[in-house]
Amino acid sequence: MNEENQVTQEAQSEQPQSQEESVDYKALYLDEVQNAKKLRKRSQDAESQLSAFTKKQETQKVKQMQEKEQYKELYESVAPFKEKWETYESNRREVLLSKLPEEDRKSMSNKDLDVLEYVVKIKEDSRPSNPQHQASAPRNVNNNKPYSEMTELERREWHKSLSKSNN
């Protein structure tokens, strides 16, 4: 009985190996490559057809507007927004250019608004911040001299600072 079990186990272990050996991986890989190429070509064709269709649709729209002379109406409907944008942009540009040094203003005046805002932001971030002055705040002077080398005024100040820190 043990011999029969061993024979059946050997037969079962040989079957998966023979199935794996018969699979042609190269052919499967080449099939996948061909499929990928076919799908890529289909998507590129679809994109080109879509772009051609949209161009054709835009030209038809423009022709219809020219025939009906609606382009004048379209321009008139957009004109107030254009004027508002131009005034906003010029005001914003003037404000940003005023924050820049005089030598940089000429070179930056031709840049786009977003570039100008970015440069101004960088310039403002790089400036060191000065501490705010407080009129009633005393100066905090640390005197590192030994007591024997201090003047009488320095000794009094040192003693006052010690007594304030102890309270």
NUKOLDREN-937678 format. One line per 10 residues: number of its first residue (from 1); their letters; for each residue x, y, z of C-alpha. Coordinates in steps of 0.02 Angstrom, whole numbers, always signed. Last residue first. Layout:
<sites>
NUM	a	X,Y,Z; ...
</sites>
This chain:
<sites>
167	nnskslskhw	+551,+4420,+2178; +723,+4343,+2151; +737,+4407,+1970; +698,+4585,+2023; +828,+4581,+2163; +960,+4517,+2046; +922,+4649,+1915; +930,+4786,+2047; +1100,+4722,+2109; +1171,+4721,+1933
157	erreletmes	+1107,+4897,+1903; +1188,+4956,+2066; +1352,+4870,+2022; +1351,+4948,+1848; +1329,+5121,+1925; +1474,+5093,+2046; +1587,+5033,+1907; +1615,+4850,+1880; +1789,+4770,+1881; +1773,+4689,+2053
147	ypknnnvnrp	+1602,+4616,+2010; +1670,+4518,+1862; +1611,+4582,+1695; +1476,+4488,+1601; +1353,+4631,+1591; +1192,+4581,+1510; +1097,+4731,+1449; +908,+4716,+1437; +851,+4887,+1388; +700,+4946,+1483
137	asaqhqpnsp	+525,+4931,+1410; +417,+5087,+1430; +430,+5148,+1250; +411,+4981,+1166; +494,+4964,+997; +438,+4820,+888; +574,+4697,+841; +638,+4709,+663; +592,+4572,+542; +727,+4519,+422
127	rsdekikvvy	+675,+4532,+239; +678,+4366,+145; +490,+4339,+159; +454,+4508,+79; +569,+4474,-70; +495,+4301,-94; +318,+4369,-92; +365,+4507,-214; +439,+4379,-334; +284,+4268,-324
117	elvdldknsm	+166,+4414,-352; +266,+4467,-506; +263,+4292,-576; +73,+4285,-550; +50,+4453,-636; +150,+4408,-789; +316,+4495,-816; +342,+4654,-917; +358,+4770,-765; +487,+4655,-684
107	skrdeeplks	+640,+4722,-775; +591,+4903,-750; +543,+4881,-568; +700,+4789,-513; +815,+4941,-502; +685,+5041,-402; +666,+4908,-266; +503,+4811,-265; +349,+4850,-160; +292,+4984,-283
97	llverrnsey	+294,+4853,-420; +166,+4750,-324; +47,+4895,-301; +65,+4951,-482; +35,+4773,-546; -122,+4757,-439; -190,+4920,-508; -150,+4870,-688; -228,+4697,-665; -386,+4763,-585
87	tewkekfpav	-407,+4894,-721; -381,+4764,-857; -501,+4642,-775; -638,+4771,-759; -616,+4823,-941; -625,+4643,-1000; -780,+4611,-896; -865,+4761,-974; -817,+4703,-1152; -887,+4525,-1139
77	seylekyqek	-1066,+4561,-1190; -1009,+4683,-1324; -891,+4555,-1398; -1031,+4425,-1407; -1149,+4550,-1485; -1020,+4593,-1617; -991,+4408,-1647; -1177,+4390,-1680; -1162,+4448,-1859; -1285,+4310,-1913
67	eqmqkvkqte	-1169,+4246,-2048; -1016,+4281,-1943; -1093,+4190,-1795; -1134,+4040,-1904; -957,+4038,-1973; -883,+4047,-1798; -991,+3902,-1740; -945,+3799,-1892; -760,+3833,-1860; -781,+3779,-1679
57	qkktfaslqs	-870,+3617,-1728; -735,+3573,-1855; -600,+3601,-1727; -696,+3495,-1600; -718,+3354,-1726; -534,+3355,-1776; -484,+3348,-1592; -603,+3203,-1562; -545,+3108,-1716; -364,+3130,-1662
47	eadqsrkrlk	-404,+3069,-1487; -499,+2917,-1553; -356,+2871,-1669; -232,+2885,-1525; -344,+2776,-1415; -359,+2643,-1551; -171,+2644,-1584; -136,+2620,-1398; -260,+2476,-1389; -180,+2388,-1539
37	kanqvedlyl	-6,+2413,-1469; -60,+2343,-1300; -138,+2191,-1385; +20,+2160,-1484; +125,+2170,-1325; +6,+2052,-1236; +17,+1926,-1377; +207,+1940,-1375; +209,+1903,-1189; +95,+1752,-1209
27	akydvseeqs	+205,+1686,-1350; +361,+1708,-1244; +279,+1622,-1097; +244,+1461,-1192; +161,+1350,-1063; +208,+1165,-1089; +337,+1165,-950; +212,+1225,-821; +89,+1086,-864; +227,+953,-856
17	qpqesqaeqt	+281,+1015,-685; +103,+1013,-621; +84,+830,-677; +247,+764,-604; +197,+793,-423; +34,+698,-448; +124,+550,-527; +250,+547,-385; +111,+551,-256; +19,+412,-346
7	vqneenm	+175,+305,-348; +212,+337,-165; +36,+296,-114; +43,+134,-214; +209,+87,-135; +141,+119,+38; +0,+0,+0
</sites>
